[in-house]
Amino acid sequence: MIYDYLIVGAGIGGLSAGLNLAFNKKKTLILEKNSLPGGLVSTFKRGRFEFDTSIYTLYDYGDDVHVGNLQELLNKFKIDLDTKVIPFNIRLTTPNNNLVIRGEINDFLLELERLNEGSMLPLKEFMKITKEIHEAKNLLLTNSKINYDKYPNFYKYLDYDAKSGLRALKVPEDAINLFGFYWLELGSPLNKLSFIDFADFMYKLIFKKETILLNKNLDFTLKLTNRYQELGGRIYFNSHVISITKEKNYYLLKTSDNQEHKAKHLIFDVSKRYVYTNLLPGTKEINELENARSLSPNGVVVYLGLNRSASELGLKNYKYYSFSTLNSENNTKYMTSLNHDTFSAYVPNVVNPNASPKNTTILILKQTYFDEVFNTLNLNNYAKTKEEIAKNLIANFENTFKIDISEYIEEIEVATPVTFVRYTNSVNGSLYGYMAKGYDNPINRILSYPDEEQSDFTFVGAYSLFGSHVDNAFYSGYYLTEQLLKKKEN
Ligand SMILES: Cc1cc2nc3c(=O)[nH]c(=O)nc-3n(C[C@H](O)[C@H](O)[C@H](O)COP(=O)(O)OP(=O)(O)OC[C@H]3O[C@@H](n4cnc5c(N)ncnc54)[C@H](O)[C@@H]3O)c2cc1C
């Protein structure tokens, strides 16, 4: 059988592309190399703990009243999730700051005003602009004209980076750095991040809030997979695509278990760099194809199962951030070394008492790195280096937040860039797809998509147009298959 569409990878982008194609009655096959769907969004068990690998926050989902775009799309496919909107509950430290951000956006703004007088009014103005920018960006996706009179700020700020945009709005310098803290661990300097992209993210955060899943990651990805199958889509697990050849009027894909599959159009939930290096080597110049894209940082994640309740341990916040500095440009420089002080931690039990068995706690520590910090790893030093990084990260958390955890560790698992490469085929273990940086931002990617598009191949997921995170990976699968379906109709 020759499929209309074959999707390589059942990550969020691949599943969303599959859902939309199956919904539109296209003969679709997904090949996934692992035995479970979801890619980076997964769940694994160690002893009595079930650890989620991602979705510590679901963005742009909202609740019944403030319905986010992601929820709207999932509703369209009749996928219902058990979720909860949560207020800010963050502890943040830098060498000069130690603060707790709790409550709603206004509480955050009041705290910023207390620390940097004069920041409240310009930030309120910024909030208004985010709404306009979000609406304009959505129009762009439906190929509609963006009326200048209605969306003047979209045009005004189109070429601004986040830092100069906030400066133009007269937000005090220190408040800019603190307001942009979400981007620090992603390694995105605010002076290289598009203002439009920044404003769109902040719109989702401010107006649709942060949502958590009340069930495990795997429950979510199985729901997506089951619905895809109900709609007639086919999926094969343990099917690692290892080569692609072009035949007369279809593509032939071979998997590592010696199966062959045929399709007219291929959709990749992996990076161009991986595809043209591993599946179609030598066919295209990668730099040219990537259009000056750069990889996001890689990282280490330490998953801890602790044998005490969060309150007994003194873990009161959902998220903990430690930053070497709040200056995002300098922070990116520190991230090129293995020993730096920027890391984050999540305690799901603080927002979801059912996250782990009674009187236990899950704690997740994450640190990200740029460049080739991990290139010194080899078979002889891998296990030792991994253990050392985990130990340092745990000690760093304990010292920074003055909370003892070491003696309560019942389970520990450590994921390094090697783990991520092995599990998802991400190049270099990159955690967040291609960076949205400088000229290469989602708006420009959308605008230049018709030139960049390849006739029989579509790239979805975090390496696609919108960038990382579950909402963006999902949109890319949906939006790009919508374009394909429209094109075939014409
Ligand atoms: C530690 C961590 C925490 C995160 N936290 C959040 C969060 O709180 N909120 C949020 O929104 N986002 C979060 N993210 C980001 C989010 O998880 C990702 O952006 C998103 O899941 C990426 O989806 P994707 O479609 O790009 O595919 P991926 O998850 O990369 O999946 C690609 C799939 O393709 C498969 N594949 C690869 N090569 C082949 C092949 N040759 N043959 C067959 N199959 C193949 C892989 O096995 C995989 O299943 C986090 C990411 C990480 C790493």
The ligand as a Tripos MOL2 file, in Angstrom:
@<TRIPOS>MOLECULE
LIG
   53    58     1     0     0
SMALL
NO_CHARGES

@<TRIPOS>ATOM
      1 C1         13.3120   18.1960   30.2800 C.3       1 LIG1
      2 C2         12.3130   18.8820   29.4040 C.ar      1 LIG1
      3 C3         11.2650   19.5860   29.9750 C.ar      1 LIG1
      4 C4         10.3170   20.2060   29.1600 C.ar      1 LIG1
      5 N1          9.2900   20.8710   29.7580 N.ar      1 LIG1
      6 C5          8.3150   21.4000   28.9840 C.ar      1 LIG1
      7 C6          7.1830   22.0110   29.5940 C.ar      1 LIG1
      8 O1          7.0680   22.0860   30.8130 O.2       1 LIG1
      9 N2          6.2250   22.5290   28.7740 N.ar      1 LIG1
     10 C7          6.3080   22.4470   27.4130 C.ar      1 LIG1
     11 O2          5.3940   22.9040   26.7300 O.2       1 LIG1
     12 N3          7.3910   21.8780   26.8140 N.ar      1 LIG1
     13 C8          8.3760   21.3530   27.5650 C.ar      1 LIG1
     14 N4          9.4590   20.7710   26.9750 N.ar      1 LIG1
     15 C9          9.5710   20.8100   25.5040 C.3       1 LIG1
     16 C10         8.6540   19.8140   24.8150 C.3       1 LIG1
     17 O3          8.6630   18.5850   25.4940 O.3       1 LIG1
     18 C11         9.1330   19.6180   23.3710 C.3       1 LIG1
     19 O4          9.2800   20.8820   22.7460 O.3       1 LIG1
     20 C12         8.1590   18.8140   22.5110 C.3       1 LIG1
     21 O5          7.7270   17.6640   23.2020 O.3       1 LIG1
     22 C13         8.8730   18.4280   21.2150 C.3       1 LIG1
     23 O6          8.0400   17.6360   20.4080 O.3       1 LIG1
     24 P1          8.4810   17.2000   18.9450 P.3       1 LIG1
     25 O7          7.2480   16.9740   18.1600 O.co2     1 LIG1
     26 O8          9.4690   18.1370   18.4010 O.co2     1 LIG1
     27 O9          9.1200   15.7590   19.0330 O.3       1 LIG1
     28 P2         10.1360   14.9190   19.9110 P.3       1 LIG1
     29 O10         9.6160   14.8400   21.2950 O.co2     1 LIG1
     30 O11        11.5430   15.2890   19.6790 O.co2     1 LIG1
     31 O12         9.8690   13.5070   19.2430 O.3       1 LIG1
     32 C14        10.4280   13.0560   18.0450 C.3       1 LIG1
     33 C15         9.9870   11.6070   17.8670 C.3       1 LIG1
     34 O13        10.5570   11.0960   16.6700 O.3       1 LIG1
     35 C16        11.0260    9.7790   16.9230 C.3       1 LIG1
     36 N5         12.0730    9.4820   15.9500 N.ar      1 LIG1
     37 C17        13.2500   10.1310   15.7800 C.ar      1 LIG1
     38 N6         13.9530    9.5930   14.7710 N.ar      1 LIG1
     39 C18        13.2080    8.5740   14.2910 C.ar      1 LIG1
     40 C19        13.4180    7.6280   13.2490 C.ar      1 LIG1
     41 N7         14.5130    7.6410   12.4970 N.pl3     1 LIG1
     42 N8         12.4460    6.7050   13.0270 N.ar      1 LIG1
     43 C20        11.3130    6.6890   13.7850 C.ar      1 LIG1
     44 N9         11.0840    7.5480   14.7800 N.ar      1 LIG1
     45 C21        12.0140    8.4900   15.0330 C.ar      1 LIG1
     46 C22        11.5320    9.8480   18.3530 C.3       1 LIG1
     47 O14        11.6260    8.5750   18.9400 O.3       1 LIG1
     48 C23        10.4590   10.7140   19.0070 C.3       1 LIG1
     49 O15         9.3780    9.9690   19.4970 O.3       1 LIG1
     50 C24        10.4220   20.1430   27.7480 C.ar      1 LIG1
     51 C25        11.4700   19.4330   27.1680 C.ar      1 LIG1
     52 C26        12.4160   18.8030   27.9770 C.ar      1 LIG1
     53 C27        13.5030   18.0310   27.3390 C.3       1 LIG1
@<TRIPOS>BOND
     1     1     2 1
     2     2     3 ar
     3     2    52 ar
     4     3     4 ar
     5     4     5 ar
     6     4    50 ar
     7     5     6 ar
     8     6     7 ar
     9     6    13 1
    10     7     8 2
    11     7     9 ar
    12     9    10 ar
    13    10    11 2
    14    10    12 ar
    15    12    13 ar
    16    13    14 ar
    17    14    15 1
    18    14    50 ar
    19    15    16 1
    20    16    17 1
    21    16    18 1
    22    18    19 1
    23    18    20 1
    24    20    21 1
    25    20    22 1
    26    22    23 1
    27    23    24 1
    28    24    25 2
    29    24    26 1
    30    24    27 1
    31    27    28 1
    32    28    29 2
    33    28    30 1
    34    28    31 1
    35    31    32 1
    36    32    33 1
    37    33    34 1
    38    33    48 1
    39    34    35 1
    40    35    36 1
    41    35    46 1
    42    36    37 ar
    43    36    45 ar
    44    37    38 ar
    45    38    39 ar
    46    39    40 ar
    47    39    45 ar
    48    40    41 1
    49    40    42 ar
    50    42    43 ar
    51    43    44 ar
    52    44    45 ar
    53    46    47 1
    54    46    48 1
    55    48    49 1
    56    50    51 ar
    57    51    52 ar
    58    52    53 1
@<TRIPOS>SUBSTRUCTURE
     1 LIG1         1 GROUP 0 **** ****
